[in-house]
Amino acid sequence: MIDRRSFALGAAALGVAPLIPGVAQAQAIDMLKIFCPAAPGGGWDQTSRTIEQVLRATNLIKAAQVTNVPGAGGAVGLPQFLNNWKGQPNSIMVAGMVMVGSLLANKSPLRISQTIPVAGLTGEFEAIVVPAESRFKTLKDFADALKADPSKVPVAGGSAGGTDHILLGMIAKEVGVAPSKASYVAFAGGGPALAALLGNQVAAGISGYGEFSEQVKAGKLRLLAISADKRQAGIDAPTMKEAGINIELFNWRGVFAPPGVSAGDLNAMIDLMKKMTATKEWAEACAQRDWTQITTFGDDYKKFVDSENTRIEAILKDLGLA
């Protein structure tokens, strides 16, 4: 878990510098293989497809292949990536904070640190939404109902232990409810969670705003609040702090290489991500999806990921999720 302010301070401490033209020259990549340990429709899948689209549109690659292996916030896919993709060049996995938490919550013996961090790419504030016809008009309405009887307020989100689950636990704790009492309904991807919301099978949903934005704009979902540190341009909703819940939360995503890749292959992947994130096409794609760019590369990104492992483990223990 990290808010924008904390990330900025952390990035400064890690020495994240602007891109320098001509640095890290590496071999060109024609065919890129992207491993997405989640179902189609969710944030990791959106990130995978956007990477593919931008790289192809800018002629940085000639072709790409996305492989989806959903389940348990990446706990199902990670073993395949570590074992079956080991040493494969021109291969990346899209993952982030959700996987860190899910591996801990699912008591997995594996950790994201067994991969090789390539680049941190985006961050996303969380949003809490309800069906348009919901009796909850404000975040206070939702919080009051949660406090009265959490079992009657089922909330859809991503896999157990992920960012969405952490946020619900934090909200519960803030209003005086034991996080373990909150009724969290975990889904393997954003698509199934959205379907449950639109079908009125759950009382609310939590995810990155980008996963709900189209349905919010269409009037099918009501946005109660976002977990940002301040109001966001183009988003008609208060922050959770404004709405009386003293919480900020920032989800992050990036890409990782499989273990066993050569130094040359790793440098090629880092170089490719540097070139991609410097394009106007990437900037436009991030703006369109309400993603905040938080680019960092190589060793600096590894330090950040390692610190997140430690931080998130402590949070999950505090919330009773690990």
KANOR-V198392 format. One record per residue. N is the residue number from 1. RES is the residue in one small letter. PSI is psi in whole degrees, -180 to 180 (none if undefined). D_LAST is the distance of its C-alpha to the last C-alpha in Angstrom with 2 decimals. Layout:
N,RES,PSI,D_LAST
N,RES,PSI,D_LAST
This chain:
1,m,138,14.77
2,i,135,18.41
3,d,173,21.46
4,r,-40,24.94
5,r,-46,26.16
6,s,-40,23.35
7,f,-42,23.83
8,a,-42,27.56
9,l,-41,27.30
10,g,-41,24.97
11,a,-39,27.32
12,a,-41,30.25
13,a,-31,28.77
14,l,-5,28.18
15,g,33,31.75
16,v,120,31.32
17,a,160,34.96
18,p,158,36.97
19,l,139,38.01
20,i,116,41.15
21,p,138,43.59
22,g,-9,44.58
23,v,151,41.60
24,a,49,39.62
25,q,134,42.23
26,a,171,41.02
27,q,151,42.16
28,a,151,42.16
29,i,121,39.76
30,d,-53,41.48
31,m,121,38.86
32,l,130,35.18
33,k,125,32.50
34,i,121,29.36
35,f,120,26.25
36,c,107,24.16
37,p,49,20.92
38,a,165,21.10
39,a,158,23.65
40,p,144,26.79
41,g,-22,26.84
42,g,-175,23.54
43,g,-41,23.10
44,w,-39,22.81
45,d,-43,25.78
46,q,-42,27.73
47,t,-43,27.16
48,s,-47,28.27
49,r,-35,31.36
50,t,-41,32.22
51,i,-48,32.14
52,e,-48,34.42
53,q,-44,36.76
54,v,-43,37.18
55,l,-38,37.76
56,r,-41,40.32
57,a,-30,41.99
58,t,6,42.48
59,n,27,43.69
60,l,-21,41.13
61,i,165,40.52
62,k,-29,42.68
63,a,161,40.13
64,a,156,36.43
65,q,125,34.37
66,v,128,30.97
67,t,119,28.91
68,n,128,26.16
69,v,89,23.54
70,p,164,21.10
71,g,126,17.91
72,a,43,14.12
73,g,31,14.24
74,g,-9,16.08
75,a,-25,14.31
76,v,-42,17.61
77,g,-35,19.92
78,l,-44,18.73
79,p,-37,19.98
80,q,-42,23.27
81,f,-43,23.64
82,l,-38,23.03
83,n,-52,25.39
84,n,-26,27.91
85,w,4,28.39
86,k,129,28.47
87,g,0,31.41
88,q,126,32.59
89,p,163,34.37
90,n,36,34.29
91,s,136,30.81
92,i,155,27.81
93,m,135,24.40
94,v,125,23.35
95,a,-172,19.68
96,g,-146,17.75
97,m,-37,14.84
98,v,-43,13.58
99,m,-40,13.39
100,v,-49,11.56
101,g,-39,8.60
102,s,-41,9.18
103,l,-39,9.43
104,l,-46,6.07
105,a,-32,4.70
106,n,10,7.77
107,k,34,7.56
108,s,142,10.73
109,p,-10,12.96
110,l,158,14.41
111,r,153,14.10
112,i,-21,16.25
113,s,-9,18.06
114,q,-10,19.83
115,t,-178,21.86
116,i,109,24.51
117,p,131,24.00
118,v,-56,27.23
119,a,137,27.10
120,g,132,25.11
121,l,-57,26.91
122,t,163,25.79
123,g,158,23.63
124,e,130,23.41
125,f,149,22.90
126,e,157,21.11
127,a,146,23.31
128,i,126,23.03
129,v,161,25.81
130,v,159,27.40
131,p,151,30.24
132,a,-33,33.62
133,e,9,34.76
134,s,150,31.72
135,r,-13,32.54
136,f,110,30.10
137,k,-25,32.39
138,t,168,30.30
139,l,-32,26.75
140,k,-41,27.87
141,d,-46,28.80
142,f,-47,25.36
143,a,-39,23.69
144,d,-42,26.23
145,a,-39,25.56
146,l,-43,21.78
147,k,-37,22.53
148,a,-45,25.16
149,d,92,23.22
150,p,-25,19.90
151,s,-20,20.45
152,k,7,23.58
153,v,70,22.11
154,p,136,20.30
155,v,127,19.17
156,a,146,19.29
157,g,-170,17.44
158,g,-166,16.11
159,s,155,13.43
160,a,135,10.05
161,g,-4,7.75
162,g,-175,11.18
163,t,-43,13.43
164,d,-44,14.80
165,h,-42,11.70
166,i,-44,10.79
167,l,-43,14.46
168,l,-41,14.67
169,g,-39,11.96
170,m,-41,14.04
171,i,-46,17.19
172,a,-47,16.24
173,k,-39,15.47
174,e,-34,18.70
175,v,6,20.79
176,g,19,19.60
177,v,137,17.42
178,a,125,14.12
179,p,-35,11.64
180,s,-17,10.57
181,k,-18,14.35
182,a,141,14.89
183,s,98,16.26
184,y,127,14.78
185,v,106,16.77
186,a,138,15.46
187,f,155,18.31
188,a,-17,18.89
189,g,170,21.17
190,g,-31,22.93
191,g,-54,25.95
192,p,-37,24.59
193,a,-42,22.70
194,l,-40,26.01
195,a,-40,27.92
196,a,-38,25.89
197,l,-50,26.61
198,l,-24,30.27
199,g,6,30.59
200,n,34,29.37
201,q,-15,26.74
202,v,163,24.17
203,a,-28,24.85
204,a,171,23.42
205,g,148,21.77
206,i,130,19.74
207,s,-178,20.27
208,g,144,22.33
209,y,-37,25.76
210,g,-28,27.53
211,e,-18,26.17
212,f,-12,27.72
213,s,-43,30.73
214,e,-42,33.34
215,q,-31,32.63
216,v,-47,32.57
217,k,-29,35.90
218,a,-5,37.28
219,g,11,36.60
220,k,-22,34.38
221,l,150,31.27
222,r,126,31.22
223,l,117,29.22
224,l,-40,28.03
225,a,163,26.57
226,i,156,25.05
227,s,26,22.46
228,a,169,25.08
229,d,-15,26.55
230,k,164,29.92
231,r,145,31.75
232,q,136,32.15
233,a,132,35.59
234,g,0,36.23
235,i,114,33.29
236,d,76,34.55
237,a,149,31.58
238,p,163,30.46
239,t,164,27.46
240,m,-35,24.79
241,k,-43,26.17
242,e,-37,29.63
243,a,4,28.50
244,g,4,27.22
245,i,112,23.45
246,n,72,22.86
247,i,139,20.37
248,e,142,20.84
249,l,139,18.64
250,f,118,19.83
251,n,142,18.67
252,w,152,20.13
253,r,151,21.39
254,g,-168,23.38
255,v,151,24.77
256,f,145,24.23
257,a,155,26.71
258,p,157,26.13
259,p,152,26.30
260,g,0,29.85
261,v,152,31.71
262,s,163,34.70
263,a,-38,35.10
264,g,-43,37.72
265,d,-41,35.58
266,l,-44,32.72
267,n,-36,35.30
268,a,-39,36.66
269,m,-43,33.32
270,i,-44,32.85
271,d,-40,36.45
272,l,-43,36.07
273,m,-35,33.15
274,k,-45,35.21
275,k,-42,38.17
276,m,-47,36.27
277,t,-13,34.60
278,a,-4,38.07
279,t,153,39.69
280,k,-28,40.66
281,e,-40,39.40
282,w,-43,35.81
283,a,-42,36.25
284,e,-40,37.71
285,a,-41,34.98
286,c,-42,32.27
287,a,-41,34.35
288,q,-34,34.90
289,r,7,31.19
290,d,38,30.26
291,w,139,28.30
292,t,130,28.48
293,q,126,29.54
294,i,57,27.50
295,t,132,29.19
296,t,154,28.51
297,f,156,29.24
298,g,-127,28.86
299,d,-37,27.96
300,d,-41,27.22
301,y,-38,24.70
302,k,-43,23.10
303,k,-41,22.76
304,f,-46,21.12
305,v,-43,18.56
306,d,-42,17.78
307,s,-34,17.36
308,e,-37,15.02
309,n,-47,12.67
310,t,-45,12.67
311,r,-48,12.65
312,i,-35,9.84
313,e,-42,7.39
314,a,-41,8.86
315,i,-46,8.80
316,l,-38,5.26
317,k,-41,5.06
318,d,-34,8.40
319,l,-2,7.90
320,g,24,5.74
321,l,0,3.78
322,a,none,0.00
